[in-house]
Amino acid sequence: MSSWCRNSMRSRLAVATAMVLAGAAAAVGPVEAAETYVRPQVDLRVENNDNFDMTPDPSQDSDVYGYIADLRALIGIATPRSDTSLRPRVRLQEYPDRDDRQRTEAFLDLKSSYRWERSQVLVIGKYSYQDQYNAERPGGEFDPLDPTDPYSSDSSTTLVSETRSRFQIRPQYTFSLTERTRLGAEIDYQTVQYESKSVEQKTDYDYTVGNAFVEWTLDPRSEVSVGAYASKYQAKNDTTETVAYGGEVGYRYRWSDVTGIEIDAFYEQDETTDYLPVPAKENTSGWGGTVTGYRKGELSEWRASVGHIFIPTGSGSKAESDLLRVEYDRNLTQRLSFAGAARYEMRNSLTDRGASDDRDYARGDLSLKWLMAPTWYLEGGYSYIWEDRESNDGDAANNQLFVSVGYKGLGRRH
């Protein structure tokens, strides 16, 4: 095994170990008062794609089928002062006609909070190692551990046998100054690395955001916040750098604990320095924001979000993204349930460097799940994936059908 591979494996192991230790540290409390639970899930799936390569003019070879095994677990530790959730996941995939796809993907997600009398620490951590093909085609569903994350794919062109490693850590501290006023600070650090057998190579990068804010409770149902932030995008090959400053305001209104609306608006100024062939600077600025609504009833729940945000990419620069996401789930009977999700995003690079990766992208997912037993299920569904990329001669679409059988452990006991 080459030294490069050993170093890459060691770094991934170090990331996973650090996240586990962070979660354990945040969950410190009286051992006798801790509640621990494990919820395993196994999903075995067969799928077929009629345009797997997403080419404008699909050929007979574009009809590709695959087998996927998804293994995951939700591990929870709760004490009177803390809550920690750890979610390891491994995805094994095999496409007999496509040897260039990464066969094993790995994920580790962490959410941990610790509360004192007047303050709280919240830590969210994420690590993923996945095929870039899958990383660039996300759906509209929201992550239950972090539903407010505005994650948007960087939409770079997928290269041969390419994988992406992404690590994110986001600690937040809030302090109650009075009964109605809270002060807070948050740091969001991301690092992304690409690996490809192609002669071309995407740009690895680090991205850091620091944010300070004040929150006021207007009444039992609503609150408003004001904050300022600074960010830095740094290409690891030292070709580009983007420094940004901005201010933001937010408003939250909750009709109940499970129904509400969240509105955020910001203004940002970016200064991008391109060091090749000679140093050159370019200044851009713009408004952005998101609006999110959610509701959970006895039989159904939904969440929708629309916004304009600035994102880091693997194209050597930041980009602006218009993003719409909708998710709707409903229990049709005691055993039969429906799940639907939709996503649309439009990406435009802030500089000419990444303009060739600009694209419009849409995806819709529909599925039905039937419980054969309290923990066993049979599921089938359909996905429509579409994109119009700047570097292509036209748009492309893929129709995907799947059938899966799975096991999911029972939920947390109260």
C-alpha positions in Angstrom: 0.0 0.0 0.0 1.4 3.4 -1.0 2.3 6.0 1.7 -0.3 8.3 0.1 -3.1 5.7 0.7 -1.9 5.0 4.2 -1.9 8.8 5.0 -5.4 9.1 3.5 -6.7 6.2 5.6 -5.1 7.5 8.7 -6.6 10.9 8.3 -10.1 9.4 7.8 -9.6 7.3 10.9 -8.4 10.4 12.9 -11.5 12.3 11.8 -13.9 9.6 12.9 -12.1 9.1 16.2 -12.1 12.9 16.9 -15.9 13.1 16.3 -16.6 10.1 18.6 -14.4 11.6 21.3 -16.1 15.0 20.9 -19.5 13.4 21.3 -18.4 11.4 24.4 -16.9 14.5 26.0 -20.1 16.6 25.4 -22.2 13.9 26.9 -20.3 13.8 30.2 -22.7 13.4 33.1 -23.6 11.0 36.0 -23.2 7.6 34.6 -26.1 6.2 36.5 -28.4 8.9 35.1 -27.4 8.2 31.4 -29.8 6.6 29.0 -28.2 4.8 26.0 -30.0 3.4 23.0 -29.0 1.9 19.6 -31.3 1.9 16.6 -29.8 -0.2 13.7 -31.0 -0.2 10.1 -30.2 -2.4 7.1 -31.5 -1.6 3.6 -30.9 -3.9 0.6 -31.8 -2.3 -2.7 -31.9 -3.0 -6.5 -32.2 0.0 -8.8 -32.2 0.7 -12.6 -31.2 3.9 -14.4 -32.0 4.7 -18.0 -29.3 7.5 -18.3 -26.8 6.8 -15.5 -24.1 9.1 -17.0 -26.5 12.0 -17.4 -25.6 12.6 -21.0 -27.6 14.9 -23.4 -27.8 12.0 -25.9 -28.0 8.7 -24.0 -27.0 5.5 -25.7 -27.9 1.9 -25.0 -24.9 1.7 -22.5 -26.6 4.4 -20.4 -29.1 1.8 -19.1 -27.4 0.8 -15.9 -28.6 -1.3 -12.9 -27.0 -1.7 -9.5 -27.2 -3.3 -6.1 -26.8 -1.3 -2.9 -26.5 -2.3 0.7 -27.0 0.5 3.2 -26.0 -0.2 6.8 -26.4 2.4 9.6 -27.2 2.9 13.2 -28.4 5.7 15.4 -26.7 5.7 18.8 -28.0 8.0 21.5 -26.7 9.0 25.0 -29.0 11.2 27.1 -28.4 12.6 30.6 -30.4 15.3 32.5 -28.0 17.9 31.1 -26.9 16.5 27.7 -28.1 14.8 24.6 -25.7 13.1 22.1 -26.6 11.3 18.8 -24.0 9.5 16.8 -24.9 8.0 13.4 -22.3 5.8 11.6 -23.2 4.6 8.1 -21.6 2.4 5.4 -23.0 2.2 1.8 -21.9 -0.7 -0.3 -22.7 -0.4 -4.0 -22.1 -2.5 -7.1 -22.8 -1.5 -10.7 -21.8 -4.5 -12.8 -21.4 -2.4 -16.0 -19.6 0.5 -14.3 -16.2 -0.3 -12.6 -15.4 3.4 -12.3 -17.9 3.8 -9.4 -16.6 3.7 -5.8 -17.9 0.5 -4.2 -17.7 1.6 -0.5 -18.9 4.9 1.0 -18.6 5.8 4.6 -20.4 8.4 6.8 -20.3 9.6 10.4 -22.6 12.2 11.8 -22.6 13.7 15.3 -25.0 16.0 17.2 -24.2 16.7 20.9 -25.4 19.4 23.3 -24.7 20.2 26.9 -26.7 22.6 29.1 -25.8 24.7 32.1 -28.1 27.0 34.0 -27.6 30.0 31.7 -25.7 28.6 28.7 -25.5 25.8 26.2 -22.9 24.2 23.9 -24.1 22.5 20.7 -21.6 20.6 18.5 -22.5 19.2 15.0 -19.9 17.2 13.2 -20.1 15.4 9.8 -17.7 13.2 7.8 -18.4 11.6 4.5 -16.3 9.6 2.0 -18.4 9.0 -1.1 -18.4 8.7 -4.9 -18.6 12.1 -6.4 -21.4 11.0 -8.6 -23.6 10.5 -5.6 -22.3 13.6 -3.8 -23.4 15.8 -6.8 -27.0 14.4 -7.0 -28.6 15.0 -3.6 -32.3 14.8 -3.0 -34.6 17.2 -1.3 -35.0 15.4 2.0 -33.8 17.1 5.2 -31.4 15.5 7.6 -33.3 14.8 10.9 -30.1 15.5 12.9 -29.5 18.8 11.3 -32.6 20.0 9.3 -31.5 23.6 9.1 -28.3 22.9 7.3 -28.5 24.7 3.9 -26.1 22.2 2.3 -25.9 22.6 -1.5 -23.8 20.4 -3.8 -20.8 22.1 -5.4 -22.0 20.7 -8.8 -18.5 20.3 -10.2 -18.1 18.0 -13.3 -17.6 14.4 -12.1 -14.3 12.9 -13.2 -13.4 9.2 -13.7 -13.3 7.1 -10.5 -13.6 10.2 -8.4 -14.3 10.3 -4.7 -14.8 13.2 -2.3 -13.9 13.4 1.4 -15.7 16.1 3.4 -15.3 16.9 7.1 -17.3 19.6 8.9 -17.4 20.6 12.6 -19.7 23.3 13.8 -19.6 24.2 17.5 -22.0 26.9 18.9 -22.1 28.5 22.3 -25.1 30.6 23.6 -25.4 32.5 26.9 -28.6 33.9 28.4 -27.9 37.4 29.4 -31.4 38.0 30.6 -34.7 36.1 30.4 -35.3 37.4 26.9 -31.8 38.1 25.6 -29.1 35.6 24.5 -25.6 36.1 23.1 -24.0 33.5 20.9 -21.0 32.6 18.8 -20.5 29.9 16.2 -17.6 28.5 14.1 -18.2 26.4 11.0 -15.1 24.7 9.6 -15.2 22.5 6.5 -12.4 20.7 4.6 -12.9 18.9 1.3 -10.5 16.6 -0.6 -11.0 15.0 -4.0 -9.4 11.9 -5.4 -9.5 10.9 -9.1 -7.8 8.6 -11.6 -8.4 11.2 -14.2 -5.5 13.5 -15.4 -7.7 16.4 -14.3 -8.2 17.1 -10.6 -10.7 19.3 -8.7 -9.5 21.8 -6.2 -9.3 20.7 -2.6 -10.3 23.5 -0.2 -10.8 24.7 3.4 -13.7 26.9 4.3 -14.2 28.6 7.6 -17.0 30.9 8.9 -17.1 32.7 12.2 -20.4 34.2 13.4 -21.5 36.2 16.5 -25.1 37.0 17.2 -27.7 38.4 19.6 -31.2 36.9 20.0 -34.2 38.6 21.5 -37.4 36.7 22.6 -40.4 38.9 21.6 -43.1 36.7 23.1 -43.5 33.0 23.8 -43.9 32.3 20.1 -41.4 34.5 18.3 -37.8 35.7 18.4 -35.5 37.9 16.3 -31.7 37.8 15.9 -29.0 40.0 14.5 -25.4 38.9 13.7 -22.2 39.5 11.9 -19.9 37.0 10.3 -16.6 36.6 8.4 -15.6 33.7 6.1 -12.5 32.5 4.2 -12.3 30.1 1.3 -8.8 28.8 0.8 -7.8 26.5 -2.2 -5.3 24.0 -0.9 -3.1 24.4 -4.0 -2.8 28.2 -3.2 -4.3 29.3 -6.5 -7.3 31.2 -5.1 -8.6 32.7 -1.9 -11.9 34.4 -1.0 -12.4 36.5 2.1 -16.0 37.6 2.9 -17.8 39.8 5.5 -21.5 40.1 6.1 -24.4 40.9 8.4 -27.6 39.0 8.9 -31.0 39.2 10.6 -33.4 36.4 11.4 -37.0 35.9 12.6 -38.6 32.8 14.1 -42.3 32.2 14.7 -43.7 29.0 16.2 -47.4 28.2 16.4 -46.3 25.0 18.3 -43.2 22.9 19.0 -43.7 21.2 15.7 -45.1 24.0 13.5 -43.3 27.2 12.6 -41.6 29.5 10.1 -38.0 30.7 10.0 -36.8 33.7 7.9 -33.1 34.8 7.5 -31.6 37.6 5.4 -28.0 38.6 4.9 -25.7 40.9 2.9 -22.2 39.8 2.0 -19.1 41.3 0.4 -16.5 39.0 -1.1 -12.9 39.7 -2.2 -11.5 36.9 -4.4 -7.7 36.8 -5.1 -6.6 34.7 -8.0 -2.8 34.1 -7.7 -2.3 32.6 -11.2 -0.7 33.7 -13.5 -0.3 36.9 -11.5 -2.2 38.0 -8.4 -5.5 39.7 -9.3 -8.4 40.7 -7.1 -12.1 40.8 -7.8 -14.8 42.2 -5.5 -18.4 41.1 -5.5 -21.3 41.6 -3.2 -25.0 40.6 -2.9 -28.0 39.9 -0.8 -29.2 36.5 0.2 -31.5 34.6 2.6 -33.7 31.6 3.3 -37.4 31.0 4.2 -38.3 27.7 5.9 -41.6 26.4 7.0 -42.5 23.1 8.7 -45.4 21.3 10.3 -45.9 17.8 11.9 -49.3 16.4 12.4 -50.7 13.0 13.5 -50.6 11.4 10.1 -48.3 13.7 8.0 -45.4 16.1 8.2 -43.7 18.5 5.8 -40.8 20.9 5.6 -40.0 23.3 2.8 -37.1 25.8 2.3 -36.2 28.3 -0.4 -33.3 30.6 -0.5 -30.3 32.3 -2.1 -26.9 31.4 -0.5 -23.2 31.5 -1.1 -21.3 28.2 -1.1 -17.8 26.8 -1.4 -17.0 24.6 -4.4 -14.4 22.3 -5.9 -14.0 24.6 -8.9 -11.5 26.9 -7.2 -14.0 29.5 -6.1 -17.2 30.2 -4.3 -20.5 30.3 -6.0 -24.0 31.6 -5.5 -26.9 29.1 -5.3 -30.6 29.4 -5.6 -32.1 26.5 -3.7 -35.6 25.0 -3.2 -36.3 21.9 -1.1 -39.6 20.3 -0.2 -40.2 17.1 1.8 -43.6 15.5 2.6 -44.3 12.3 4.4 -47.7 10.7 5.2 -49.0 7.5 6.8 -51.7 6.2 4.5 -52.6 3.3 6.7 -51.1 1.6 9.8 -48.7 -0.3 7.5 -48.4 1.8 4.4 -46.7 5.2 4.2 -45.7 7.6 1.4 -42.6 9.8 1.2 -41.9 12.5 -1.3 -39.1 15.0 -1.7 -38.1 17.5 -4.4 -35.1 19.7 -5.0 -34.1 22.5 -7.4 -30.9 24.4 -7.4 -29.3 26.9 -9.8 -25.5 27.5 -9.3 -23.4 30.4 -10.7 -19.8 30.9 -9.9 -18.7 34.3 -8.4 -15.7 34.4 -10.7 -14.9 33.1 -14.2 -12.7 30.4 -12.8 -15.6 28.0 -12.0 -18.1 29.2 -14.6 -17.8 26.0 -16.7 -19.4 24.1 -13.7 -22.5 26.3 -13.5 -25.7 24.3 -13.8 -29.4 24.0 -13.1 -30.3 20.8 -11.3 -33.5 19.2 -10.2 -34.5 16.0 -8.5 -37.8 14.4 -7.4 -38.2 11.3 -5.3 -41.4 9.3 -4.6 -41.7 6.1 -2.6 -44.2 3.8 -0.9 -43.2 1.7 2.2 -45.1 -1.3 3.5 -44.4 -2.7 7.0 -44.3 -6.5 6.8 -43.6 -6.5 10.6 -42.9 -3.7 13.2 -39.2 -3.8 12.2 -39.2 -5.2 8.6 -40.4 -3.3 5.5 -40.7 -3.5 1.7 -40.2 -0.3 -0.3 -40.4 0.8 -3.9 -40.0 4.1 -5.6 -39.1 6.4 -8.5 -36.6 9.2 -8.9 -36.3 11.8 -11.7 -33.0 13.5 -12.0 -32.3 16.4 -14.4 -29.5 18.9 -15.0 -28.5 21.5 -17.5 -24.7 22.1 -17.2 -22.9 25.0 -18.7 -20.2 22.7 -20.1 -22.6 20.4 -21.9 -24.4 20.9 -25.3 -27.8 20.4 -23.7 -29.7 19.2 -20.7 -29.9 15.6 -19.5 -32.3 13.5 -17.4 -32.3 10.1 -15.7 -35.2 8.0 -14.6 -34.5 5.7 -11.7 -36.6 2.9 -10.3 -35.8 0.9 -7.2 -37.1 -1.9 -4.9 -35.7 -2.5 -1.4 -36.2 -4.6 1.6 -35.0 -3.6 5.0 -34.9 -3.8 8.8 -35.2 -0.8 11.1 -35.0 -1.1 14.9 -37.7 0.4 17.0 -37.5 4.0 18.1 -36.3 5.4 21.4 -38.3 4.3 24.4 -39.5 7.1 26.7 
